[in-house]
Amino acid sequence: MAKKKEVLEQVRDHVKLIVEQNSSIKEEITDLKTDFTIRFDRLEVAIMENNRKIRDVDIKVNIIDRKLETAITNHESRMRSLENKIG
């Protein structure tokens, strides 16, 4: 009977250890999930900000492109006018 009690105590101790380890693992998973969520949210905000900046740059490039086209057209027009005057 004493041997049976000793075996049961060992089993109980093992089960207790497994439950404690399981609880610890659950806490780690929860912490990792929280950390992941925070990092993901930051990443999402950064991506949205980068997209906004890219759109701003694209708009500015289009404005510069239009101004350059206008300047080239004006320059070509002046050159033709000068060529016509010169002969």
PDB file of N, CA, C and O in Angstrom:
ATOM      1  N   MET A   1       0.807  -1.194   0.000  1.00  0.00           N
ATOM      2  CA  MET A   1       0.000   0.000   0.000  1.00  0.00           C
ATOM      3  C   MET A   1       0.854   1.264   0.000  1.00  0.00           C
ATOM      4  O   MET A   1       0.512   2.254  -0.646  1.00  0.00           O
ATOM      5  N   ALA A   2       1.973   1.221   0.734  1.00  0.00           N
ATOM      6  CA  ALA A   2       2.867   2.379   0.793  1.00  0.00           C
ATOM      7  C   ALA A   2       3.496   2.640  -0.567  1.00  0.00           C
ATOM      8  O   ALA A   2       3.678   3.792  -0.961  1.00  0.00           O
ATOM      9  N   LYS A   3       3.821   1.585  -1.272  1.00  0.00           N
ATOM     10  CA  LYS A   3       4.408   1.716  -2.615  1.00  0.00           C
ATOM     11  C   LYS A   3       3.411   2.365  -3.562  1.00  0.00           C
ATOM     12  O   LYS A   3       3.776   3.216  -4.373  1.00  0.00           O
ATOM     13  N   LYS A   4       2.155   1.959  -3.456  1.00  0.00           N
ATOM     14  CA  LYS A   4       1.106   2.507  -4.308  1.00  0.00           C
ATOM     15  C   LYS A   4       0.933   4.000  -4.025  1.00  0.00           C
ATOM     16  O   LYS A   4       0.775   4.806  -4.942  1.00  0.00           O
ATOM     17  N   LYS A   5       0.968   4.352  -2.732  1.00  0.00           N
ATOM     18  CA  LYS A   5       0.837   5.751  -2.342  1.00  0.00           C
ATOM     19  C   LYS A   5       2.012   6.562  -2.881  1.00  0.00           C
ATOM     20  O   LYS A   5       1.825   7.684  -3.350  1.00  0.00           O
ATOM     21  N   GLU A   6       3.208   6.009  -2.817  1.00  0.00           N
ATOM     22  CA  GLU A   6       4.410   6.685  -3.308  1.00  0.00           C
ATOM     23  C   GLU A   6       4.314   6.915  -4.821  1.00  0.00           C
ATOM     24  O   GLU A   6       4.663   7.990  -5.309  1.00  0.00           O
ATOM     25  N   VAL A   7       3.845   5.916  -5.555  1.00  0.00           N
ATOM     26  CA  VAL A   7       3.687   6.041  -7.006  1.00  0.00           C
ATOM     27  C   VAL A   7       2.641   7.109  -7.333  1.00  0.00           C
ATOM     28  O   VAL A   7       2.831   7.919  -8.241  1.00  0.00           O
ATOM     29  N   LEU A   8       1.538   7.099  -6.587  1.00  0.00           N
ATOM     30  CA  LEU A   8       0.488   8.100  -6.806  1.00  0.00           C
ATOM     31  C   LEU A   8       1.009   9.514  -6.535  1.00  0.00           C
ATOM     32  O   LEU A   8       0.667  10.447  -7.260  1.00  0.00           O
ATOM     33  N   GLU A   9       1.823   9.675  -5.509  1.00  0.00           N
ATOM     34  CA  GLU A   9       2.410  10.979  -5.201  1.00  0.00           C
ATOM     35  C   GLU A   9       3.345  11.431  -6.331  1.00  0.00           C
ATOM     36  O   GLU A   9       3.363  12.606  -6.697  1.00  0.00           O
ATOM     37  N   GLN A  10       4.111  10.494  -6.873  1.00  0.00           N
ATOM     38  CA  GLN A  10       5.001  10.828  -7.992  1.00  0.00           C
ATOM     39  C   GLN A  10       4.187  11.245  -9.217  1.00  0.00           C
ATOM     40  O   GLN A  10       4.532  12.208  -9.902  1.00  0.00           O
ATOM     41  N   VAL A  11       3.115  10.520  -9.482  1.00  0.00           N
ATOM     42  CA  VAL A  11       2.247  10.864 -10.610  1.00  0.00           C
ATOM     43  C   VAL A  11       1.639  12.245 -10.384  1.00  0.00           C
ATOM     44  O   VAL A  11       1.607  13.073 -11.293  1.00  0.00           O
ATOM     45  N   ARG A  12       1.155  12.488  -9.156  1.00  0.00           N
ATOM     46  CA  ARG A  12       0.578  13.786  -8.821  1.00  0.00           C
ATOM     47  C   ARG A  12       1.608  14.895  -9.012  1.00  0.00           C
ATOM     48  O   ARG A  12       1.288  15.949  -9.563  1.00  0.00           O
ATOM     49  N   ASP A  13       2.841  14.666  -8.562  1.00  0.00           N
ATOM     50  CA  ASP A  13       3.907  15.663  -8.731  1.00  0.00           C
ATOM     51  C   ASP A  13       4.186  15.922 -10.209  1.00  0.00           C
ATOM     52  O   ASP A  13       4.397  17.065 -10.615  1.00  0.00           O
ATOM     53  N   HIS A  14       4.187  14.868 -11.002  1.00  0.00           N
ATOM     54  CA  HIS A  14       4.428  15.017 -12.443  1.00  0.00           C
ATOM     55  C   HIS A  14       3.298  15.798 -13.107  1.00  0.00           C
ATOM     56  O   HIS A  14       3.535  16.675 -13.938  1.00  0.00           O
ATOM     57  N   VAL A  15       2.075  15.465 -12.728  1.00  0.00           N
ATOM     58  CA  VAL A  15       0.911  16.166 -13.285  1.00  0.00           C
ATOM     59  C   VAL A  15       0.966  17.636 -12.885  1.00  0.00           C
ATOM     60  O   VAL A  15       0.707  18.517 -13.705  1.00  0.00           O
ATOM     61  N   LYS A  16       1.303  17.898 -11.629  1.00  0.00           N
ATOM     62  CA  LYS A  16       1.415  19.276 -11.143  1.00  0.00           C
ATOM     63  C   LYS A  16       2.473  20.033 -11.945  1.00  0.00           C
ATOM     64  O   LYS A  16       2.253  21.179 -12.338  1.00  0.00           O
ATOM     65  N   LEU A  17       3.611  19.402 -12.186  1.00  0.00           N
ATOM     66  CA  LEU A  17       4.685  20.026 -12.966  1.00  0.00           C
ATOM     67  C   LEU A  17       4.217  20.312 -14.393  1.00  0.00           C
ATOM     68  O   LEU A  17       4.490  21.384 -14.934  1.00  0.00           O
ATOM     69  N   ILE A  18       3.524  19.371 -14.992  1.00  0.00           N
ATOM     70  CA  ILE A  18       3.007  19.554 -16.354  1.00  0.00           C
ATOM     71  C   ILE A  18       2.019  20.714 -16.396  1.00  0.00           C
ATOM     72  O   ILE A  18       2.062  21.524 -17.322  1.00  0.00           O
ATOM     73  N   VAL A  19       1.140  20.806 -15.422  1.00  0.00           N
ATOM     74  CA  VAL A  19       0.156  21.898 -15.357  1.00  0.00           C
ATOM     75  C   VAL A  19       0.880  23.242 -15.211  1.00  0.00           C
ATOM     76  O   VAL A  19       0.517  24.214 -15.872  1.00  0.00           O
ATOM     77  N   GLU A  20       1.896  23.299 -14.351  1.00  0.00           N
ATOM     78  CA  GLU A  20       2.660  24.540 -14.159  1.00  0.00           C
ATOM     79  C   GLU A  20       3.374  24.938 -15.452  1.00  0.00           C
ATOM     80  O   GLU A  20       3.367  26.108 -15.833  1.00  0.00           O
ATOM     81  N   GLN A  21       3.988  23.965 -16.121  1.00  0.00           N
ATOM     82  CA  GLN A  21       4.672  24.248 -17.377  1.00  0.00           C
ATOM     83  C   GLN A  21       3.680  24.704 -18.433  1.00  0.00           C
ATOM     84  O   GLN A  21       3.973  25.614 -19.209  1.00  0.00           O
ATOM     85  N   ASN A  22       2.514  24.084 -18.471  1.00  0.00           N
ATOM     86  CA  ASN A  22       1.473  24.459 -19.423  1.00  0.00           C
ATOM     87  C   ASN A  22       1.037  25.899 -19.180  1.00  0.00           C
ATOM     88  O   ASN A  22       0.857  26.668 -20.125  1.00  0.00           O
ATOM     89  N   SER A  23       0.871  26.254 -17.925  1.00  0.00           N
ATOM     90  CA  SER A  23       0.482  27.615 -17.563  1.00  0.00           C
ATOM     91  C   SER A  23       1.561  28.607 -17.995  1.00  0.00           C
ATOM     92  O   SER A  23       1.258  29.681 -18.513  1.00  0.00           O
ATOM     93  N   SER A  24       2.806  28.238 -17.777  1.00  0.00           N
ATOM     94  CA  SER A  24       3.925  29.092 -18.177  1.00  0.00           C
ATOM     95  C   SER A  24       3.958  29.279 -19.690  1.00  0.00           C
ATOM     96  O   SER A  24       4.181  30.385 -20.183  1.00  0.00           O
ATOM     97  N   ILE A  25       3.737  28.207 -20.407  1.00  0.00           N
ATOM     98  CA  ILE A  25       3.720  28.268 -21.875  1.00  0.00           C
ATOM     99  C   ILE A  25       2.572  29.154 -22.351  1.00  0.00           C
ATOM    100  O   ILE A  25       2.740  29.940 -23.283  1.00  0.00           O
ATOM    101  N   LYS A  26       1.404  29.031 -21.712  1.00  0.00           N
ATOM    102  CA  LYS A  26       0.265  29.875 -22.072  1.00  0.00           C
ATOM    103  C   LYS A  26       0.593  31.353 -21.867  1.00  0.00           C
ATOM    104  O   LYS A  26       0.249  32.190 -22.701  1.00  0.00           O
ATOM    105  N   GLU A  27       1.261  31.673 -20.753  1.00  0.00           N
ATOM    106  CA  GLU A  27       1.659  33.055 -20.483  1.00  0.00           C
ATOM    107  C   GLU A  27       2.625  33.558 -21.558  1.00  0.00           C
ATOM    108  O   GLU A  27       2.488  34.681 -22.044  1.00  0.00           O
ATOM    109  N   GLU A  28       3.597  32.727 -21.926  1.00  0.00           N
ATOM    110  CA  GLU A  28       4.550  33.111 -22.965  1.00  0.00           C
ATOM    111  C   GLU A  28       3.850  33.352 -24.297  1.00  0.00           C
ATOM    112  O   GLU A  28       4.163  34.310 -25.004  1.00  0.00           O
ATOM    113  N   ILE A  29       2.911  32.489 -24.634  1.00  0.00           N
ATOM    114  CA  ILE A  29       2.156  32.642 -25.883  1.00  0.00           C
ATOM    115  C   ILE A  29       1.358  33.944 -25.853  1.00  0.00           C
ATOM    116  O   ILE A  29       1.318  34.675 -26.843  1.00  0.00           O
ATOM    117  N   THR A  30       0.725  34.230 -24.720  1.00  0.00           N
ATOM    118  CA  THR A  30      -0.043  35.470 -24.580  1.00  0.00           C
ATOM    119  C   THR A  30       0.872  36.680 -24.732  1.00  0.00           C
ATOM    120  O   THR A  30       0.525  37.641 -25.420  1.00  0.00           O
ATOM    121  N   ASP A  31       2.045  36.634 -24.089  1.00  0.00           N
ATOM    122  CA  ASP A  31       3.005  37.733 -24.209  1.00  0.00           C
ATOM    123  C   ASP A  31       3.471  37.907 -25.653  1.00  0.00           C
ATOM    124  O   ASP A  31       3.562  39.028 -26.155  1.00  0.00           O
ATOM    125  N   LEU A  32       3.761  36.791 -26.313  1.00  0.00           N
ATOM    126  CA  LEU A  32       4.200  36.857 -27.707  1.00  0.00           C
ATOM    127  C   LEU A  32       3.091  37.402 -28.606  1.00  0.00           C
ATOM    128  O   LEU A  32       3.349  38.184 -29.520  1.00  0.00           O
ATOM    129  N   LYS A  33       1.861  36.982 -28.338  1.00  0.00           N
ATOM    130  CA  LYS A  33       0.725  37.466 -29.127  1.00  0.00           C
ATOM    131  C   LYS A  33       0.565  38.972 -28.952  1.00  0.00           C
ATOM    132  O   LYS A  33       0.341  39.695 -29.923  1.00  0.00           O
ATOM    133  N   THR A  34       0.680  39.440 -27.721  1.00  0.00           N
ATOM    134  CA  THR A  34       0.572  40.872 -27.442  1.00  0.00           C
ATOM    135  C   THR A  34       1.688  41.636 -28.157  1.00  0.00           C
ATOM    136  O   THR A  34       1.441  42.656 -28.800  1.00  0.00           O
ATOM    137  N   ASP A  35       2.905  41.134 -28.036  1.00  0.00           N
ATOM    138  CA  ASP A  35       4.050  41.771 -28.694  1.00  0.00           C
ATOM    139  C   ASP A  35       3.866  41.784 -30.203  1.00  0.00           C
ATOM    140  O   ASP A  35       4.126  42.793 -30.858  1.00  0.00           O
ATOM    141  N   PHE A  36       3.419  40.664 -30.750  1.00  0.00           N
ATOM    142  CA  PHE A  36       3.194  40.576 -32.191  1.00  0.00           C
ATOM    143  C   PHE A  36       2.136  41.578 -32.636  1.00  0.00           C
ATOM    144  O   PHE A  36       2.293  42.241 -33.662  1.00  0.00           O
ATOM    145  N   THR A  37       1.062  41.687 -31.864  1.00  0.00           N
ATOM    146  CA  THR A  37      -0.016  42.614 -32.206  1.00  0.00           C
ATOM    147  C   THR A  37       0.489  44.050 -32.203  1.00  0.00           C
ATOM    148  O   THR A  37       0.173  44.820 -33.110  1.00  0.00           O
ATOM    149  N   ILE A  38       1.262  44.411 -31.203  1.00  0.00           N
ATOM    150  CA  ILE A  38       1.819  45.765 -31.128  1.00  0.00           C
ATOM    151  C   ILE A  38       2.730  46.024 -32.321  1.00  0.00           C
ATOM    152  O   ILE A  38       2.639  47.070 -32.965  1.00  0.00           O
ATOM    153  N   ARG A  39       3.602  45.077 -32.611  1.00  0.00           N
ATOM    154  CA  ARG A  39       4.526  45.246 -33.739  1.00  0.00           C
ATOM    155  C   ARG A  39       3.775  45.314 -35.062  1.00  0.00           C
ATOM    156  O   ARG A  39       4.118  46.116 -35.931  1.00  0.00           O
ATOM    157  N   PHE A  40       2.769  44.493 -35.216  1.00  0.00           N
ATOM    158  CA  PHE A  40       1.978  44.491 -36.446  1.00  0.00           C
ATOM    159  C   PHE A  40       1.265  45.826 -36.614  1.00  0.00           C
ATOM    160  O   PHE A  40       1.229  46.379 -37.713  1.00  0.00           O
ATOM    161  N   ASP A  41       0.701  46.342 -35.533  1.00  0.00           N
ATOM    162  CA  ASP A  41       0.021  47.638 -35.599  1.00  0.00           C
ATOM    163  C   ASP A  41       0.991  48.744 -35.991  1.00  0.00           C
ATOM    164  O   ASP A  41       0.659  49.609 -36.803  1.00  0.00           O
ATOM    165  N   ARG A  42       2.191  48.716 -35.413  1.00  0.00           N
ATOM    166  CA  ARG A  42       3.215  49.718 -35.768  1.00  0.00           C
ATOM    167  C   ARG A  42       3.607  49.585 -37.237  1.00  0.00           C
ATOM    168  O   ARG A  42       3.769  50.585 -37.936  1.00  0.00           O
ATOM    169  N   LEU A  43       3.757  48.369 -37.691  1.00  0.00           N
ATOM    170  CA  LEU A  43       4.119  48.124 -39.080  1.00  0.00           C
ATOM    171  C   LEU A  43       3.030  48.628 -40.016  1.00  0.00           C
ATOM    172  O   LEU A  43       3.317  49.238 -41.045  1.00  0.00           O
ATOM    173  N   GLU A  44       1.791  48.371 -39.654  1.00  0.00           N
ATOM    174  CA  GLU A  44       0.662  48.818 -40.468  1.00  0.00           C
ATOM    175  C   GLU A  44       0.643  50.346 -40.570  1.00  0.00           C
ATOM    176  O   GLU A  44       0.413  50.897 -41.647  1.00  0.00           O
ATOM    177  N   VAL A  45       0.885  51.026 -39.447  1.00  0.00           N
ATOM    178  CA  VAL A  45       0.930  52.492 -39.448  1.00  0.00           C
ATOM    179  C   VAL A  45       2.094  52.981 -40.317  1.00  0.00           C
ATOM    180  O   VAL A  45       1.943  53.927 -41.090  1.00  0.00           O
ATOM    181  N   ALA A  46       3.240  52.336 -40.185  1.00  0.00           N
ATOM    182  CA  ALA A  46       4.411  52.734 -40.983  1.00  0.00           C
ATOM    183  C   ALA A  46       4.151  52.540 -42.474  1.00  0.00           C
ATOM    184  O   ALA A  46       4.540  53.379 -43.286  1.00  0.00           O
ATOM    185  N   ILE A  47       3.504  51.451 -42.833  1.00  0.00           N
ATOM    186  CA  ILE A  47       3.196  51.200 -44.246  1.00  0.00           C
ATOM    187  C   ILE A  47       2.230  52.261 -44.775  1.00  0.00           C
ATOM    188  O   ILE A  47       2.398  52.766 -45.885  1.00  0.00           O
ATOM    189  N   MET A  48       1.226  52.590 -43.977  1.00  0.00           N
ATOM    190  CA  MET A  48       0.273  53.616 -44.411  1.00  0.00           C
ATOM    191  C   MET A  48       0.977  54.966 -44.581  1.00  0.00           C
ATOM    192  O   MET A  48       0.702  55.695 -45.534  1.00  0.00           O
ATOM    193  N   GLU A  49       1.881  55.294 -43.661  1.00  0.00           N
ATOM    194  CA  GLU A  49       2.633  56.552 -43.754  1.00  0.00           C
ATOM    195  C   GLU A  49       3.537  56.547 -44.986  1.00  0.00           C
ATOM    196  O   GLU A  49       3.636  57.548 -45.695  1.00  0.00           O
ATOM    197  N   ASN A  50       4.190  55.421 -45.233  1.00  0.00           N
ATOM    198  CA  ASN A  50       5.046  55.330 -46.428  1.00  0.00           C
ATOM    199  C   ASN A  50       4.219  55.447 -47.699  1.00  0.00           C
ATOM    200  O   ASN A  50       4.649  56.090 -48.657  1.00  0.00           O
ATOM    201  N   ASN A  51       3.050  54.842 -47.723  1.00  0.00           N
ATOM    202  CA  ASN A  51       2.174  54.964 -48.894  1.00  0.00           C
ATOM    203  C   ASN A  51       1.782  56.418 -49.127  1.00  0.00           C
ATOM    204  O   ASN A  51       1.761  56.888 -50.264  1.00  0.00           O
ATOM    205  N   ARG A  52       1.472  57.126 -48.045  1.00  0.00           N
ATOM    206  CA  ARG A  52       1.118  58.542 -48.165  1.00  0.00           C
ATOM    207  C   ARG A  52       2.295  59.342 -48.717  1.00  0.00           C
ATOM    208  O   ARG A  52       2.127  60.180 -49.603  1.00  0.00           O
ATOM    209  N   LYS A  53       3.475  59.078 -48.190  1.00  0.00           N
ATOM    210  CA  LYS A  53       4.671  59.791 -48.665  1.00  0.00           C
ATOM    211  C   LYS A  53       4.950  59.476 -50.133  1.00  0.00           C
ATOM    212  O   LYS A  53       5.330  60.364 -50.896  1.00  0.00           O
ATOM    213  N   ILE A  54       4.766  58.232 -50.526  1.00  0.00           N
ATOM    214  CA  ILE A  54       4.978  57.838 -51.927  1.00  0.00           C
ATOM    215  C   ILE A  54       3.992  58.569 -52.826  1.00  0.00           C
ATOM    216  O   ILE A  54       4.369  59.053 -53.893  1.00  0.00           O
ATOM    217  N   ARG A  55       2.732  58.656 -52.408  1.00  0.00           N
ATOM    218  CA  ARG A  55       1.742  59.396 -53.197  1.00  0.00           C
ATOM    219  C   ARG A  55       2.130  60.867 -53.321  1.00  0.00           C
ATOM    220  O   ARG A  55       1.987  61.465 -54.387  1.00  0.00           O
ATOM    221  N   ASP A  56       2.626  61.453 -52.215  1.00  0.00           N
ATOM    222  CA  ASP A  56       3.065  62.852 -52.244  1.00  0.00           C
ATOM    223  C   ASP A  56       4.218  63.040 -53.228  1.00  0.00           C
ATOM    224  O   ASP A  56       4.234  63.996 -54.004  1.00  0.00           O
ATOM    225  N   VAL A  57       5.172  62.128 -53.188  1.00  0.00           N
ATOM    226  CA  VAL A  57       6.309  62.208 -54.106  1.00  0.00           C
ATOM    227  C   VAL A  57       5.830  62.048 -55.544  1.00  0.00           C
ATOM    228  O   VAL A  57       6.297  62.758 -56.435  1.00  0.00           O
ATOM    229  N   ASP A  58       4.908  61.127 -55.777  1.00  0.00           N
ATOM    230  CA  ASP A  58       4.370  60.910 -57.117  1.00  0.00           C
ATOM    231  C   ASP A  58       3.693  62.172 -57.642  1.00  0.00           C
ATOM    232  O   ASP A  58       3.863  62.539 -58.805  1.00  0.00           O
ATOM    233  N   ILE A  59       2.928  62.833 -56.780  1.00  0.00           N
ATOM    234  CA  ILE A  59       2.273  64.087 -57.175  1.00  0.00           C
ATOM    235  C   ILE A  59       3.316  65.132 -57.520  1.00  0.00           C
ATOM    236  O   ILE A  59       3.192  65.823 -58.532  1.00  0.00           O
ATOM    237  N   LYS A  60       4.338  65.255 -56.697  1.00  0.00           N
ATOM    238  CA  LYS A  60       5.396  66.246 -56.941  1.00  0.00           C
ATOM    239  C   LYS A  60       6.159  65.940 -58.232  1.00  0.00           C
ATOM    240  O   LYS A  60       6.503  66.853 -58.982  1.00  0.00           O
ATOM    241  N   VAL A  61       6.418  64.675 -58.486  1.00  0.00           N
ATOM    242  CA  VAL A  61       7.103  64.284 -59.724  1.00  0.00           C
ATOM    243  C   VAL A  61       6.243  64.652 -60.929  1.00  0.00           C
ATOM    244  O   VAL A  61       6.759  65.144 -61.932  1.00  0.00           O
ATOM    245  N   ASN A  62       4.941  64.417 -60.837  1.00  0.00           N
ATOM    246  CA  ASN A  62       4.044  64.784 -61.944  1.00  0.00           C
ATOM    247  C   ASN A  62       4.027  66.290 -62.169  1.00  0.00           C
ATOM    248  O   ASN A  62       4.006  66.742 -63.314  1.00  0.00           O
ATOM    249  N   ILE A  63       4.036  67.071 -61.096  1.00  0.00           N
ATOM    250  CA  ILE A  63       4.078  68.529 -61.227  1.00  0.00           C
ATOM    251  C   ILE A  63       5.373  68.960 -61.900  1.00  0.00           C
ATOM    252  O   ILE A  63       5.364  69.788 -62.811  1.00  0.00           O
ATOM    253  N   ILE A  64       6.477  68.399 -61.451  1.00  0.00           N
ATOM    254  CA  ILE A  64       7.781  68.735 -62.047  1.00  0.00           C
ATOM    255  C   ILE A  64       7.808  68.323 -63.514  1.00  0.00           C
ATOM    256  O   ILE A  64       8.320  69.059 -64.358  1.00  0.00           O
ATOM    257  N   ASP A  65       7.265  67.165 -63.816  1.00  0.00           N
ATOM    258  CA  ASP A  65       7.223  66.686 -65.205  1.00  0.00           C
ATOM    259  C   ASP A  65       6.437  67.654 -66.087  1.00  0.00           C
ATOM    260  O   ASP A  65       6.872  67.990 -67.188  1.00  0.00           O
ATOM    261  N   ARG A  66       5.280  68.100 -65.599  1.00  0.00           N
ATOM    262  CA  ARG A  66       4.480  69.062 -66.380  1.00  0.00           C
ATOM    263  C   ARG A  66       5.220  70.381 -66.567  1.00  0.00           C
ATOM    264  O   ARG A  66       5.203  70.954 -67.656  1.00  0.00           O
ATOM    265  N   LYS A  67       5.872  70.866 -65.506  1.00  0.00           N
ATOM    266  CA  LYS A  67       6.637  72.107 -65.608  1.00  0.00           C
ATOM    267  C   LYS A  67       7.791  71.955 -66.594  1.00  0.00           C
ATOM    268  O   LYS A  67       8.078  72.871 -67.365  1.00  0.00           O
ATOM    269  N   LEU A  68       8.447  70.810 -66.569  1.00  0.00           N
ATOM    270  CA  LEU A  68       9.551  70.555 -67.490  1.00  0.00           C
ATOM    271  C   LEU A  68       9.056  70.508 -68.927  1.00  0.00           C
ATOM    272  O   LEU A  68       9.678  71.074 -69.825  1.00  0.00           O
ATOM    273  N   GLU A  69       7.939  69.834 -69.138  1.00  0.00           N
ATOM    274  CA  GLU A  69       7.354  69.783 -70.485  1.00  0.00           C
ATOM    275  C   GLU A  69       7.012  71.182 -70.984  1.00  0.00           C
ATOM    276  O   GLU A  69       7.266  71.512 -72.142  1.00  0.00           O
ATOM    277  N   THR A  70       6.437  72.001 -70.112  1.00  0.00           N
ATOM    278  CA  THR A  70       6.094  73.376 -70.477  1.00  0.00           C
ATOM    279  C   THR A  70       7.360  74.166 -70.803  1.00  0.00           C
ATOM    280  O   THR A  70       7.397  74.907 -71.785  1.00  0.00           O
ATOM    281  N   ALA A  71       8.393  74.009 -69.981  1.00  0.00           N
ATOM    282  CA  ALA A  71       9.649  74.722 -70.220  1.00  0.00           C
ATOM    283  C   ALA A  71      10.275  74.287 -71.542  1.00  0.00           C
ATOM    284  O   ALA A  71      10.779  75.122 -72.293  1.00  0.00           O
ATOM    285  N   ILE A  72      10.246  72.987 -71.829  1.00  0.00           N
ATOM    286  CA  ILE A  72      10.813  72.484 -73.090  1.00  0.00           C
ATOM    287  C   ILE A  72      10.014  73.023 -74.265  1.00  0.00           C
ATOM    288  O   ILE A  72      10.585  73.470 -75.260  1.00  0.00           O
ATOM    289  N   THR A  73       8.702  72.981 -74.150  1.00  0.00           N
ATOM    290  CA  THR A  73       7.847  73.500 -75.230  1.00  0.00           C
ATOM    291  C   THR A  73       8.116  74.982 -75.454  1.00  0.00           C
ATOM    292  O   THR A  73       8.249  75.421 -76.597  1.00  0.00           O
ATOM    293  N   ASN A  74       8.199  75.763 -74.369  1.00  0.00           N
ATOM    294  CA  ASN A  74       8.494  77.197 -74.488  1.00  0.00           C
ATOM    295  C   ASN A  74       9.871  77.426 -75.101  1.00  0.00           C
ATOM    296  O   ASN A  74      10.046  78.315 -75.934  1.00  0.00           O
ATOM    297  N   HIS A  75      10.829  76.637 -74.692  1.00  0.00           N
ATOM    298  CA  HIS A  75      12.194  76.768 -75.214  1.00  0.00           C
ATOM    299  C   HIS A  75      12.207  76.445 -76.717  1.00  0.00           C
ATOM    300  O   HIS A  75      12.826  77.165 -77.500  1.00  0.00           O
ATOM    301  N   GLU A  76      11.534  75.375 -77.111  1.00  0.00           N
ATOM    302  CA  GLU A  76      11.484  75.010 -78.530  1.00  0.00           C
ATOM    303  C   GLU A  76      10.791  76.103 -79.339  1.00  0.00           C
ATOM    304  O   GLU A  76      11.201  76.413 -80.457  1.00  0.00           O
ATOM    305  N   SER A  77       9.750  76.678 -78.770  1.00  0.00           N
ATOM    306  CA  SER A  77       9.031  77.756 -79.452  1.00  0.00           C
ATOM    307  C   SER A  77       9.940  78.978 -79.626  1.00  0.00           C
ATOM    308  O   SER A  77       9.955  79.585 -80.697  1.00  0.00           O
ATOM    309  N   ARG A  78      10.676  79.333 -78.613  1.00  0.00           N
ATOM    310  CA  ARG A  78      11.621  80.467 -78.711  1.00  0.00           C
ATOM    311  C   ARG A  78      12.707  80.177 -79.737  1.00  0.00           C
ATOM    312  O   ARG A  78      13.094  81.051 -80.513  1.00  0.00           O
ATOM    313  N   MET A  79      13.192  78.941 -79.730  1.00  0.00           N
ATOM    314  CA  MET A  79      14.243  78.577 -80.688  1.00  0.00           C
ATOM    315  C   MET A  79      13.714  78.701 -82.120  1.00  0.00           C
ATOM    316  O   MET A  79      14.407  79.239 -82.984  1.00  0.00           O
ATOM    317  N   ARG A  80      12.505  78.214 -82.381  1.00  0.00           N
ATOM    318  CA  ARG A  80      11.922  78.333 -83.736  1.00  0.00           C
ATOM    319  C   ARG A  80      11.731  79.812 -84.101  1.00  0.00           C
ATOM    320  O   ARG A  80      11.978  80.215 -85.238  1.00  0.00           O
ATOM    321  N   SER A  81      11.292  80.607 -83.128  1.00  0.00           N
ATOM    322  CA  SER A  81      11.095  82.038 -83.388  1.00  0.00           C
ATOM    323  C   SER A  81      12.425  82.695 -83.734  1.00  0.00           C
ATOM    324  O   SER A  81      12.496  83.494 -84.667  1.00  0.00           O
ATOM    325  N   LEU A  82      13.471  82.369 -82.998  1.00  0.00           N
ATOM    326  CA  LEU A  82      14.795  82.927 -83.287  1.00  0.00           C
ATOM    327  C   LEU A  82      15.297  82.443 -84.639  1.00  0.00           C
ATOM    328  O   LEU A  82      15.869  83.219 -85.404  1.00  0.00           O
ATOM    329  N   GLU A  83      15.088  81.167 -84.938  1.00  0.00           N
ATOM    330  CA  GLU A  83      15.531  80.621 -86.225  1.00  0.00           C
ATOM    331  C   GLU A  83      14.794  81.348 -87.371  1.00  0.00           C
ATOM    332  O   GLU A  83      15.397  81.647 -88.402  1.00  0.00           O
ATOM    333  N   ASN A  84      13.519  81.625 -87.192  1.00  0.00           N
ATOM    334  CA  ASN A  84      12.739  82.322 -88.233  1.00  0.00           C
ATOM    335  C   ASN A  84      13.256  83.747 -88.406  1.00  0.00           C
ATOM    336  O   ASN A  84      13.319  84.248 -89.529  1.00  0.00           O
ATOM    337  N   LYS A  85      13.628  84.410 -87.302  1.00  0.00           N
ATOM    338  CA  LYS A  85      14.135  85.767 -87.384  1.00  0.00           C
ATOM    339  C   LYS A  85      15.499  85.813 -88.065  1.00  0.00           C
ATOM    340  O   LYS A  85      15.795  86.718 -88.844  1.00  0.00           O
ATOM    341  N   ILE A  86      16.320  84.814 -87.750  1.00  0.00           N
ATOM    342  CA  ILE A  86      17.671  84.765 -88.305  1.00  0.00           C
ATOM    343  C   ILE A  86      17.612  84.396 -89.784  1.00  0.00           C
ATOM    344  O   ILE A  86      18.389  84.902 -90.594  1.00  0.00           O
ATOM    345  N   GLY A  87      16.738  83.562 -90.104  1.00  0.00           N
ATOM    346  CA  GLY A  87      16.629  83.319 -91.509  1.00  0.00           C
ATOM    347  C   GLY A  87      16.534  81.945 -91.913  1.00  0.00           C
ATOM    348  O   GLY A  87      16.438  81.657 -93.106  1.00  0.00           O
TER     349      GLY A  87
END
